[in-house]
Amino acid sequence: MRKLLLVIGLLSLGVATAQDDMMVQGTIKGILQQNQGQVIQLAEAFSESQYDWRPMEGVNSVGEALLHVAGGNYFLGSKIGIAPPDDVDMMNLSKITGKENIIAALKKSNEFALDVVTKVESGEFGEEVDFGFAKFNKLAGLLVIMEHNGEHKGQLIAYARSNDVVPPWSAAQ
């Protein structure tokens, strides 16, 4: 009986740890999905002509900022160890033009980023990764992906407000 209770106790400990790990990935994925969804809503709210707008010379335009987010998703995910899809040419993302094409590229990169979050196993969270600009563990790398999307969501909100585009989630209120 004691052995059975010990086995049950150890199994429940393993389940609790697995649930905690899934909670970490689920939390990151949930926040990332929210940021990604709002960036897509902003991308759709800008007119085609506004995609070339930039606040000043030397700063990314709306379209360039969206492609930067897409490129960041692929770059950061690849540094974590997950290769981008074979049909993604990271070196030529910046050559994509047109609102529909840019949104499609961004959506594809968003799916990739979400896939990265689920593919990094909890036992790998502490592994060090060299991102080129800094060394982090894989968990921090997942947080960087989330933060990068949030950072550029803020940039795009400022771009939207400068162009009299109301973020769709604000307009609903």
C-alpha positions as CSV (number, residue, x, y, z in Angstrom):
1,M,0.0,0.0,0.0
2,R,2.8,2.4,0.9
3,K,4.5,1.7,-2.4
4,L,1.3,2.4,-4.3
5,L,0.8,5.7,-2.4
6,L,4.4,6.6,-3.2
7,V,4.0,5.9,-6.9
8,I,0.7,7.9,-7.0
9,G,2.4,10.8,-5.1
10,L,5.4,10.8,-7.6
11,L,3.0,10.6,-10.6
12,S,1.0,13.5,-9.3
13,L,4.1,15.5,-8.7
14,G,5.1,14.9,-12.4
15,V,1.6,15.9,-13.6
16,A,1.8,19.1,-11.5
17,T,5.2,20.0,-12.9
18,A,4.0,19.3,-16.5
19,Q,0.9,21.5,-15.8
20,D,3.1,24.3,-14.5
21,D,5.3,24.1,-17.7
22,M,2.2,24.1,-19.9
23,M,1.0,27.2,-17.9
24,V,4.2,29.0,-18.7
25,Q,3.9,28.3,-22.4
26,G,0.2,28.9,-22.4
27,T,0.6,32.2,-20.8
28,I,3.3,33.3,-23.3
29,K,1.2,32.1,-26.2
30,G,-1.9,33.8,-24.9
31,I,-0.2,37.2,-24.6
32,L,1.6,36.8,-27.9
33,Q,-1.7,35.9,-29.6
34,Q,-3.3,39.0,-28.2
35,N,-0.5,41.3,-29.4
36,Q,-0.4,39.6,-32.8
37,G,-4.2,39.9,-33.2
38,Q,-4.1,43.6,-32.4
39,V,-1.1,44.2,-34.8
40,I,-3.2,42.4,-37.5
41,Q,-6.2,44.6,-36.7
42,L,-4.0,47.7,-37.1
43,A,-2.5,46.4,-40.3
44,E,-6.0,45.9,-41.7
45,A,-7.2,49.4,-40.4
46,F,-4.5,51.3,-42.4
47,S,-5.4,52.1,-46.0
48,E,-3.1,50.8,-48.8
49,S,-1.7,54.3,-49.3
50,Q,-0.9,54.7,-45.6
51,Y,1.5,51.7,-45.8
52,D,4.1,54.0,-47.2
53,W,3.7,56.6,-44.4
54,R,6.6,57.1,-42.1
55,P,6.9,59.7,-39.3
56,M,10.1,61.0,-40.6
57,E,12.9,60.2,-43.0
58,G,15.0,57.2,-41.9
59,V,12.3,55.6,-39.9
60,N,10.3,52.5,-40.9
61,S,7.1,53.1,-42.8
62,V,3.9,51.3,-41.7
63,G,4.5,48.5,-44.2
64,E,8.2,48.2,-43.2
65,A,7.3,48.1,-39.5
66,L,4.9,45.2,-40.2
67,L,7.5,43.3,-42.2
68,H,10.1,44.0,-39.4
69,V,7.8,42.2,-37.0
70,A,7.5,39.3,-39.4
71,G,11.2,39.1,-39.8
72,G,11.7,39.3,-36.1
73,N,9.4,36.4,-35.5
74,Y,11.5,34.2,-37.9
75,F,14.9,35.5,-36.7
76,L,14.2,35.0,-33.0
77,G,12.5,31.6,-33.6
78,S,15.5,30.5,-35.6
79,K,17.9,31.5,-32.9
80,I,15.9,29.4,-30.4
81,G,16.4,26.5,-32.8
82,I,13.2,26.3,-34.8
83,A,13.9,26.7,-38.5
84,P,11.5,28.9,-40.5
85,P,9.4,27.2,-43.2
86,D,11.3,26.3,-46.3
87,D,9.3,28.7,-48.4
88,V,10.2,31.7,-46.3
89,D,13.1,33.8,-47.7
90,M,14.1,35.9,-44.7
91,M,16.6,37.9,-46.7
92,N,13.9,39.2,-49.0
93,L,11.0,39.8,-46.6
94,S,11.6,43.5,-47.0
95,K,10.9,43.3,-50.7
96,I,7.2,42.3,-50.1
97,T,4.9,45.0,-51.2
98,G,1.2,45.7,-51.1
99,K,-1.1,45.6,-48.1
100,E,-2.6,42.2,-48.7
101,N,0.8,40.6,-49.3
102,I,2.3,42.2,-46.2
103,I,-0.6,41.1,-44.0
104,A,-0.3,37.6,-45.4
105,A,3.5,37.5,-44.6
106,L,2.8,38.8,-41.1
107,K,0.1,36.2,-40.4
108,K,2.4,33.4,-41.6
109,S,5.2,34.6,-39.3
110,N,2.7,34.9,-36.4
111,E,1.8,31.2,-36.8
112,F,5.5,30.3,-36.9
113,A,6.1,32.3,-33.7
114,L,3.2,30.6,-31.9
115,D,4.6,27.2,-33.1
116,V,8.0,28.1,-31.6
117,V,6.4,28.7,-28.2
118,T,4.8,25.3,-28.2
119,K,7.9,23.5,-29.6
120,V,10.3,24.7,-26.9
121,E,10.0,22.0,-24.1
122,S,10.1,23.1,-20.5
123,G,13.3,21.1,-20.0
124,E,15.0,23.4,-22.5
125,F,13.9,26.7,-20.9
126,G,17.3,27.2,-19.2
127,E,19.5,26.4,-22.3
128,E,21.5,29.4,-23.3
129,V,21.0,30.9,-26.8
130,D,23.1,33.5,-28.5
131,F,20.8,35.9,-30.3
132,G,23.7,38.0,-31.7
133,F,22.7,41.0,-29.7
134,A,22.6,39.2,-26.4
135,K,22.7,35.8,-24.8
136,F,19.5,34.6,-23.1
137,N,18.1,31.3,-22.1
138,K,15.3,29.8,-24.3
139,L,12.6,31.0,-21.9
140,A,13.8,34.5,-22.1
141,G,13.9,34.1,-25.9
142,L,10.2,33.3,-25.9
143,L,9.6,36.4,-23.8
144,V,11.7,38.4,-26.3
145,I,9.4,37.2,-29.1
146,M,6.4,38.3,-27.1
147,E,7.9,41.6,-26.1
148,H,9.1,42.4,-29.7
149,N,5.5,42.0,-31.0
150,G,4.2,44.2,-28.1
151,E,6.8,46.9,-28.7
152,H,5.9,47.2,-32.4
153,K,2.2,47.1,-31.5
154,G,2.8,50.3,-29.6
155,Q,4.8,51.8,-32.5
156,L,1.9,51.0,-34.9
157,I,-0.6,52.5,-32.5
158,A,1.4,55.7,-32.6
159,Y,1.5,55.5,-36.4
160,A,-2.3,54.9,-36.5
161,R,-3.1,57.8,-34.3
162,S,-0.8,60.1,-36.4
163,N,-2.9,59.1,-39.4
164,D,-6.3,59.4,-37.8
165,V,-6.7,55.6,-37.7
166,V,-8.4,54.5,-34.5
167,P,-7.2,51.1,-33.3
168,P,-10.2,48.8,-33.9
169,W,-10.4,47.6,-30.3
170,S,-10.6,51.2,-29.1
171,A,-13.2,52.2,-31.6
172,A,-15.6,49.5,-30.3
173,Q,-15.7,51.2,-26.9
